[in-house]
Amino acid sequence: MANIEKRRIIDSNKLSSEQYFTSILKEAYAKGLLCDTDMENIQMQCIQLLAYKCEIYNGGESSSIRVEEAESIMKSNLCTIGLYLKSLPDVNFAVSELKKASIFEIYQKGRKLINVRLHSAKHIFDLIRKNKLVTPNYSYNSTINEGIESFFKAYDPDYEAHETPASIDYQLCNPVTDLIGIEFIQKYLENLFLENEFCRHFAAEDIHYLLYGYDKEYKDLLISIFEQVLTAALGCSFANRSVVKLDITAEEIRHLHYELSGYNEHSLALKIREAAGKVLEELNIDSLPLRRYIEKSLPGIITNILHAVRMNTLDKTFISRVLPDLKPGIRFLSGAKMHDEDYRKLIDELLMCRHSSDKLALIKEKVKSFGDLEDLLFDAMLNEEEITSVFDILGDIEIAALIRRHPFKTDIQAVDLSEAEMALRLYLKNYIDRLPKVRQEEIFEKADSLIVE
C-alpha cells in the first residue's frame, strides 16, 4: 500500500513554473490523481472560460476573433489559473482544488492574486527608485527609468497575463528564469532591490573606479554591478584589505593566485565562503533576505574564481581599481513631457503633414522637452532627411544626449535593437560624420561628461 501511495505523489521538480497549470494536469493524470472524466471536465471548463473572456474582449458581441488573439487569451487564462494553484500549500492541495472547485472560481482567485502581486511589485519598484545606484551604466539606468515603468503601463492582466511588456536589459547576478508576467517582474524587482542594498554599502565613486578598472567603457556593457562588487569584496577579504574601498592591487592579485593555486576545488570553495562571511561581518549585513541572496550568488562566483585560478587569469576576475581623469559633469535636464493626449494629437498632425517644412515648423512650435523630442523621432515616421532637419535645430548638448542614449559605438549587439532604434542610430551617426571634426570632438566630449536626469 505504501508503494502505491508513493507512486501517486507528484514530483514538484517535474512541474514548470512557467506553465504550472498544464504541467500539474499532465503529472496528476500520469499519477492517476485525475481520471479521464476529470480531464474532460477541466478542459471543457477552460473552453467555456475562453468563450466568456472572448465575448468580453469583443465588447459583449459574439462575433469571432482572430485565432492568434484567442490563443493569447487562453494562455493568459492558463497563466492566471496557474498563479493561484502555485500559491497553494503543495501540489496535492492544488490537485484537490482542481477536483472540487470550478475553473472559473480558480481563475477569479488567480486574477485577484495578480492585483496583489501588482501592488507588491509597484511598492518594490518605489523602493528601488529610492535605493537606486548612481552609475553611468546605460542598461542599469534605462531598465529602471524606462523598462520597468513601461511594464506597469502596458501590462494587461485580463487578456495578456502571461506577457512581460518591458524592455529589461540589465543583467542580474541571479537571472530570473521560468517565470512570466507579473511573477517575472516581481521576482526581478526583488532581486534588483537586494543587489542595490548590497552595493549601497559602498561609495558610488569606489564602485565607479572598480568598474572603470574592469572596462573604461563599462557604461555600455551588459554587466551585473552587484556581481562585480561582491567579487571585488571577496578579493579584498582574501588579501586582508578593507572591504569598503574595493581596493586591491595588481601585486596582491598575483600573490592571491599563487596562494589559491595550492587549494583543491573543495577547499577553495570553502575558503571563498569563509571570505563571504567576513564580508558580511565587516559590512554589518544582518538582513536575512540579503544574506540569502548573497549565498545564492556564491556558486557562480566560486566557479568564476576556480576557472580563473586554473587559467591564470585571476586579474580578470579580481579587478584593480582605476581612477579616471575626472572631468566636471554637465547636468542635462530633459524637461517635463506633454500630456499623453496632447502628444497623440501632435503625432497625428505630423502624420497628416505632406511637406517636411510643415513638420519641422510644427516640431519647433510644439515640442518643448527632450523626452518628447526623443519619442517623436520614433513615433512620427520621419525619414532620414526629416530627422536630419530636426538634428539641425538642436544644440550640441541635445545631440550629445542623443548619442548617450542611442550610441552607435557600443558593445551591445545590434540584433537586440528594434528596427526603429537601429535606423535612428544610423541617421545620428551619418549626421555626426558630416559635421566638422572640431564640432564632432566638442559633442563627444560633452557626451562623455553628460549627466542625464
C-alpha positions as CSV (number, residue, x, y, z in Angstrom):
1,M,0.0,0.0,0.0
2,A,2.9,2.4,0.9
3,N,4.4,1.8,-2.6
4,I,1.1,2.6,-4.3
5,E,0.8,5.9,-2.4
6,K,4.4,6.8,-3.2
7,R,3.8,6.3,-6.9
8,R,0.8,8.7,-6.7
9,I,2.8,11.5,-5.2
10,I,3.7,14.2,-7.8
11,D,7.4,15.2,-8.1
12,S,7.3,19.0,-7.9
13,N,10.6,19.2,-9.7
14,K,8.8,18.0,-12.9
15,L,6.4,20.9,-12.8
16,S,7.1,24.0,-15.0
17,S,6.8,27.3,-13.1
18,E,6.1,29.0,-16.5
19,Q,3.3,26.5,-17.4
20,Y,2.3,25.4,-14.0
21,F,-1.4,24.6,-14.6
22,T,-0.8,22.4,-17.7
23,S,2.2,20.7,-16.1
24,I,0.1,19.8,-13.0
25,L,-2.7,18.4,-15.2
26,K,-0.1,16.3,-17.1
27,E,1.6,14.9,-13.9
28,A,-1.7,14.4,-12.0
29,Y,-3.2,12.4,-14.9
30,A,0.0,10.3,-15.2
31,K,-0.1,9.5,-11.5
32,G,-3.8,8.6,-11.6
33,L,-4.8,11.5,-9.4
34,L,-7.0,12.8,-12.2
35,C,-9.1,10.5,-14.3
36,D,-10.4,10.9,-17.9
37,T,-13.7,12.4,-16.7
38,D,-11.8,14.9,-14.6
39,M,-9.6,15.9,-17.5
40,E,-12.5,16.3,-19.9
41,N,-14.4,18.3,-17.4
42,I,-11.5,20.7,-16.8
43,Q,-10.8,21.1,-20.5
44,M,-14.5,21.9,-21.1
45,Q,-14.5,24.5,-18.4
46,C,-11.3,26.1,-19.8
47,I,-13.1,26.4,-23.2
48,Q,-16.1,27.9,-21.6
49,L,-13.9,30.4,-19.7
50,L,-12.2,31.3,-23.0
51,A,-15.6,31.8,-24.7
52,Y,-16.6,34.1,-21.9
53,K,-13.4,36.1,-22.0
54,C,-13.5,36.4,-25.8
55,E,-17.1,37.8,-25.6
56,I,-16.0,40.4,-23.1
57,Y,-12.9,41.2,-25.2
58,N,-15.3,41.8,-28.1
59,G,-17.3,44.2,-26.1
60,G,-20.2,41.8,-25.4
61,E,-20.6,40.8,-29.0
62,S,-20.4,37.2,-30.0
63,S,-18.5,37.8,-33.3
64,S,-15.4,35.8,-33.8
65,I,-11.9,37.0,-33.1
66,R,-8.6,36.1,-34.7
67,V,-7.0,32.7,-33.8
68,E,-3.9,34.5,-32.5
69,E,-6.0,36.6,-30.2
70,A,-7.9,33.6,-28.9
71,E,-4.7,31.7,-28.3
72,S,-3.2,34.6,-26.4
73,I,-6.3,34.9,-24.2
74,M,-6.2,31.2,-23.5
75,K,-2.5,31.5,-22.5
76,S,-3.5,34.4,-20.2
77,N,-6.2,32.4,-18.6
78,L,-3.9,29.4,-18.0
79,C,-1.2,31.6,-16.6
80,T,-3.7,33.2,-14.1
81,I,-5.1,29.8,-13.0
82,G,-1.5,28.5,-12.6
83,L,-0.6,31.5,-10.5
84,Y,-3.3,30.7,-8.0
85,L,-2.5,27.0,-7.9
86,K,1.1,27.8,-7.3
87,S,0.1,29.8,-4.2
88,L,-1.4,26.8,-2.5
89,P,0.5,24.8,0.2
90,D,1.5,21.9,-2.0
91,V,0.9,20.1,-5.3
92,N,-1.6,17.6,-3.9
93,F,-3.6,20.5,-2.4
94,A,-3.6,22.1,-5.9
95,V,-4.9,18.9,-7.5
96,S,-7.6,18.7,-4.8
97,E,-8.6,22.2,-5.6
98,L,-8.9,21.3,-9.3
99,K,-11.3,18.5,-8.4
100,K,-13.6,20.4,-6.1
101,A,-13.6,24.0,-7.5
102,S,-14.7,25.3,-10.9
103,I,-12.1,26.6,-13.3
104,F,-13.9,30.0,-13.3
105,E,-13.6,30.2,-9.5
106,I,-9.9,29.3,-9.6
107,Y,-9.4,31.9,-12.4
108,Q,-11.1,34.6,-10.3
109,K,-8.9,33.8,-7.3
110,G,-5.8,34.0,-9.6
111,R,-6.9,37.3,-11.0
112,K,-7.3,38.8,-7.5
113,L,-3.8,37.4,-6.7
114,I,-2.4,39.2,-9.8
115,N,-3.7,42.5,-8.4
116,V,-2.0,41.7,-5.1
117,R,1.3,40.9,-6.9
118,L,1.0,44.1,-9.0
119,H,0.6,46.2,-5.8
120,S,3.6,44.5,-4.3
121,A,5.7,44.9,-7.4
122,K,4.9,48.6,-7.6
123,H,5.9,49.0,-3.9
124,I,9.2,47.3,-4.5
125,F,9.8,49.4,-7.6
126,D,9.2,52.6,-5.4
127,L,11.9,51.2,-3.0
128,I,14.3,50.6,-5.9
129,R,13.9,54.2,-7.2
130,K,14.9,55.2,-3.7
131,N,17.9,52.9,-3.3
132,K,19.0,53.3,-7.0
133,L,22.7,53.4,-7.6
134,V,24.5,56.4,-9.0
135,T,26.2,54.9,-12.1
136,P,26.6,55.8,-15.8
137,N,25.8,52.2,-16.9
138,Y,23.2,52.6,-19.6
139,S,21.4,49.2,-19.2
140,Y,21.0,49.8,-15.5
141,N,19.6,53.3,-15.8
142,S,17.4,52.6,-18.8
143,T,15.9,49.4,-17.2
144,I,14.9,51.3,-14.1
145,N,14.0,54.6,-15.6
146,E,12.1,53.3,-18.7
147,G,11.9,49.5,-19.0
148,I,10.2,48.6,-15.8
149,E,8.0,51.7,-15.9
150,S,6.8,50.5,-19.3
151,F,5.6,47.2,-17.8
152,F,3.2,48.8,-15.4
153,K,1.8,51.0,-18.2
154,A,1.4,48.2,-20.8
155,Y,0.7,45.0,-18.7
156,D,-2.8,43.7,-19.3
157,P,-3.7,41.1,-16.6
158,D,-7.1,40.3,-18.1
159,Y,-6.0,39.2,-21.6
160,E,-2.2,39.1,-21.5
161,A,-1.3,38.0,-18.0
162,H,1.4,35.8,-19.5
163,E,3.2,38.6,-21.3
164,T,6.1,40.8,-19.9
165,P,5.8,44.0,-21.9
166,A,9.0,45.6,-20.7
167,S,12.5,46.3,-22.1
168,I,14.8,44.9,-19.4
169,D,18.4,44.7,-20.4
170,Y,20.2,45.0,-17.0
171,Q,21.8,41.7,-16.0
172,L,21.1,40.4,-12.5
173,C,23.7,38.2,-10.8
174,N,20.9,35.6,-10.4
175,P,18.8,35.8,-13.6
176,V,15.0,35.2,-13.3
177,T,14.1,32.1,-15.3
178,D,11.0,30.0,-15.9
179,L,8.7,32.8,-14.8
180,I,6.4,35.1,-16.9
181,G,4.2,38.1,-16.5
182,I,3.8,39.7,-13.1
183,E,5.7,36.8,-11.4
184,F,8.8,37.6,-13.5
185,I,8.6,41.3,-12.8
186,Q,8.1,40.8,-9.1
187,K,11.0,38.4,-8.8
188,Y,13.3,40.6,-10.9
189,L,12.5,43.6,-8.8
190,E,13.0,41.7,-5.5
191,N,16.5,40.6,-6.8
192,L,17.4,44.1,-8.1
193,F,16.4,45.6,-4.8
194,L,18.7,43.3,-2.8
195,E,21.6,43.9,-5.3
196,N,21.1,47.6,-4.8
197,E,21.0,47.2,-1.0
198,F,24.4,45.4,-1.0
199,C,26.0,47.9,-3.4
200,R,24.9,50.8,-1.3
201,H,27.3,49.7,1.4
202,F,30.0,51.2,-0.9
203,A,30.6,54.7,-2.1
204,A,29.4,55.4,-5.7
205,E,32.9,56.6,-6.7
206,D,34.5,53.5,-5.4
207,I,32.2,51.3,-7.5
208,H,32.9,53.6,-10.4
209,Y,36.7,53.2,-10.0
210,L,36.3,49.4,-9.8
211,L,34.1,49.2,-12.9
212,Y,36.4,51.6,-14.8
213,G,39.2,49.2,-13.9
214,Y,37.1,46.4,-15.4
215,D,36.5,48.3,-18.6
216,K,36.6,52.1,-19.1
217,E,33.6,51.7,-21.4
218,Y,31.6,49.8,-18.8
219,K,28.7,52.3,-19.2
220,D,27.8,50.5,-22.4
221,L,28.3,46.9,-21.1
222,L,25.6,44.4,-20.1
223,I,27.1,43.5,-16.7
224,S,25.9,42.9,-13.2
225,I,27.2,45.7,-11.0
226,F,26.4,43.6,-7.9
227,E,28.4,40.6,-9.1
228,Q,31.5,42.7,-9.8
229,V,31.3,44.5,-6.4
230,L,30.7,41.2,-4.5
231,T,33.6,39.6,-6.3
232,A,35.9,42.5,-5.6
233,A,34.8,42.5,-1.9
234,L,35.8,38.8,-1.7
235,G,39.2,39.6,-3.2
236,C,39.8,42.3,-0.6
237,S,38.8,39.9,2.1
238,F,41.3,37.3,0.8
239,A,44.0,40.0,0.7
240,N,43.2,41.1,4.3
241,R,42.3,44.5,2.9
242,S,39.4,46.7,4.0
243,V,36.4,45.6,2.0
244,V,34.7,49.0,2.0
245,K,37.1,50.7,-0.6
246,L,37.1,47.7,-3.0
247,D,40.8,48.4,-3.4
248,I,43.1,45.5,-4.3
249,T,46.4,46.0,-6.1
250,A,47.8,44.0,-9.1
251,E,50.6,42.7,-6.8
252,E,48.1,41.4,-4.3
253,I,46.2,39.7,-7.0
254,R,49.3,37.9,-8.2
255,H,50.0,36.8,-4.7
256,L,46.5,35.6,-4.3
257,H,46.8,33.5,-7.5
258,Y,50.0,31.8,-6.1
259,E,48.2,31.2,-2.7
260,L,44.9,29.9,-4.2
261,S,46.6,27.6,-6.6
262,G,47.6,25.4,-3.7
263,Y,44.0,24.6,-2.9
264,N,41.9,21.8,-4.3
265,E,38.4,22.7,-5.6
266,H,36.6,21.8,-2.4
267,S,39.0,23.7,-0.1
268,L,38.9,26.7,-2.4
269,A,35.1,26.8,-2.3
270,L,35.2,26.6,1.5
271,K,37.7,29.5,1.6
272,I,35.6,31.6,-0.6
273,R,32.5,31.0,1.6
274,E,34.6,31.9,4.6
275,A,35.7,35.1,2.9
276,A,32.0,35.9,2.2
277,G,31.2,35.5,5.9
278,K,33.9,38.1,6.7
279,V,32.5,40.5,4.1
280,L,29.0,40.2,5.7
281,E,30.6,40.8,9.1
282,E,32.6,43.8,8.1
283,L,29.7,45.4,6.3
284,N,27.3,44.6,9.3
285,I,24.9,43.0,6.9
286,D,22.2,41.3,9.1
287,S,19.3,41.4,6.6
288,L,18.3,37.7,6.2
289,P,16.9,38.1,2.6
290,L,20.2,39.8,1.5
291,R,22.4,37.2,3.2
292,R,20.4,34.5,1.4
293,Y,20.7,36.3,-1.9
294,I,24.5,36.6,-1.4
295,E,24.6,32.9,-0.5
296,K,22.7,32.1,-3.7
297,S,25.1,34.2,-5.7
298,L,28.3,32.4,-4.5
299,P,28.2,29.2,-6.6
300,G,28.5,31.2,-9.8
301,I,31.3,33.5,-8.4
302,I,33.1,30.4,-7.0
303,T,33.0,28.8,-10.5
304,N,34.5,32.0,-12.0
305,I,37.3,32.2,-9.4
306,L,38.1,28.5,-9.8
307,H,38.3,28.9,-13.6
308,A,40.4,32.0,-13.3
309,V,42.9,30.3,-10.9
310,R,43.2,27.3,-13.3
311,M,43.6,29.5,-16.4
312,N,46.0,32.0,-14.7
313,T,43.5,34.9,-15.4
314,L,42.7,35.9,-11.8
315,D,43.4,39.5,-12.7
316,K,40.4,39.4,-15.0
317,T,38.2,38.3,-12.0
318,F,39.6,40.3,-9.2
319,I,39.9,43.8,-10.6
320,S,42.3,46.6,-9.5
321,R,40.6,50.0,-9.3
322,V,41.5,52.6,-11.9
323,L,40.9,56.3,-11.2
324,P,39.9,58.0,-14.5
325,D,40.8,61.6,-15.3
326,L,37.8,63.2,-13.5
327,K,36.1,65.9,-15.6
328,P,33.3,68.2,-14.4
329,G,29.9,66.7,-15.3
330,I,27.3,68.6,-17.4
331,R,23.9,68.2,-15.9
332,F,21.2,67.8,-18.5
333,L,17.5,68.1,-17.7
334,S,15.0,66.7,-20.1
335,G,12.1,68.9,-19.1
336,A,8.5,68.0,-18.4
337,K,6.8,65.9,-21.1
338,M,3.4,67.0,-22.5
339,H,0.2,65.1,-21.6
340,D,-0.4,61.9,-23.5
341,E,-3.5,63.3,-25.3
342,D,-1.6,66.4,-26.5
343,Y,1.3,64.2,-27.6
344,R,-1.0,61.9,-29.6
345,K,-2.6,65.0,-31.3
346,L,0.8,66.2,-32.3
347,I,1.8,62.8,-33.8
348,D,-1.5,62.7,-35.7
349,E,-0.8,66.2,-37.1
350,L,2.7,65.3,-38.1
351,L,1.5,62.2,-39.9
352,M,-1.0,64.2,-41.8
353,C,1.5,66.8,-42.9
354,R,2.5,66.5,-46.6
355,H,5.6,68.8,-46.5
356,S,8.7,68.3,-44.5
357,S,8.9,72.0,-43.8
358,D,5.5,72.0,-42.2
359,K,6.6,69.1,-40.0
360,L,9.7,70.9,-38.9
361,A,7.7,74.1,-38.1
362,L,5.2,72.1,-36.1
363,I,8.0,70.4,-34.1
364,K,9.7,73.8,-33.4
365,E,6.4,75.2,-32.1
366,K,5.0,72.3,-30.1
367,V,8.0,70.3,-28.7
368,K,9.4,71.7,-25.5
369,S,11.2,68.8,-23.9
370,F,13.9,66.4,-24.9
371,G,11.8,63.4,-23.8
372,D,9.0,64.4,-26.2
373,L,11.5,65.0,-29.0
374,E,13.1,61.6,-28.5
375,D,9.7,59.8,-28.5
376,L,8.7,61.8,-31.7
377,L,11.8,60.6,-33.6
378,F,10.4,57.1,-33.2
379,D,6.6,57.7,-33.5
380,A,6.3,60.4,-36.2
381,M,7.5,58.1,-39.1
382,L,10.1,60.7,-40.2
383,N,12.5,59.8,-43.0
384,E,16.3,60.4,-42.7
385,E,16.2,63.8,-44.3
386,E,13.4,65.0,-41.9
387,I,15.2,63.6,-38.9
388,T,18.4,65.3,-40.0
389,S,16.5,68.6,-40.2
390,V,15.4,68.0,-36.6
391,F,19.1,67.4,-35.6
392,D,20.0,70.8,-37.3
393,I,17.7,72.7,-34.9
394,L,19.3,71.1,-31.8
395,G,22.2,72.3,-29.8
396,D,25.4,70.4,-29.1
397,I,24.1,69.3,-25.6
398,E,20.9,67.8,-27.1
399,I,22.9,66.0,-29.8
400,A,25.3,64.7,-27.1
401,A,22.3,63.5,-25.0
402,L,21.0,61.6,-28.1
403,I,24.4,60.0,-28.5
404,R,24.5,58.9,-24.9
405,R,21.1,57.4,-25.1
406,H,21.4,55.9,-28.6
407,P,25.2,55.2,-29.1
408,F,26.4,53.9,-32.4
409,K,29.7,52.8,-30.9
410,T,28.6,50.2,-28.4
411,D,29.2,46.6,-27.3
412,I,25.5,45.9,-27.3
413,Q,24.7,43.7,-30.2
414,A,22.6,45.4,-33.0
415,V,20.4,42.3,-33.1
416,D,19.0,43.3,-29.7
417,L,17.7,46.6,-31.1
418,S,14.4,47.3,-32.9
419,E,14.4,48.4,-36.5
420,A,13.4,51.9,-35.5
421,E,16.3,52.1,-33.0
422,M,18.8,50.9,-35.5
423,A,17.6,53.4,-38.0
424,L,17.8,56.3,-35.5
425,R,21.4,55.3,-34.6
426,L,22.4,55.1,-38.2
427,Y,20.8,58.5,-39.0
428,L,22.6,60.0,-36.0
429,K,25.9,58.5,-37.0
430,N,25.5,59.8,-40.6
431,Y,24.7,63.3,-39.2
432,I,27.7,63.3,-36.9
433,D,30.0,62.1,-39.6
434,R,29.1,65.1,-41.8
435,L,29.9,67.6,-39.1
436,P,33.3,69.4,-39.0
437,K,35.9,67.5,-36.9
438,V,36.2,70.2,-34.4
439,R,32.4,70.2,-33.6
440,Q,32.4,66.4,-33.6
441,E,35.1,66.4,-30.9
442,E,33.2,69.0,-28.8
443,I,30.0,67.0,-29.0
444,F,31.7,63.7,-28.0
445,E,33.4,65.5,-25.1
446,K,30.1,66.8,-23.9
447,A,28.6,63.3,-24.3
448,D,31.3,61.8,-22.1
449,S,30.7,64.2,-19.2
450,L,26.9,64.5,-19.6
451,I,24.8,63.6,-16.5
452,V,21.3,62.9,-17.9
453,E,18.4,63.3,-15.5
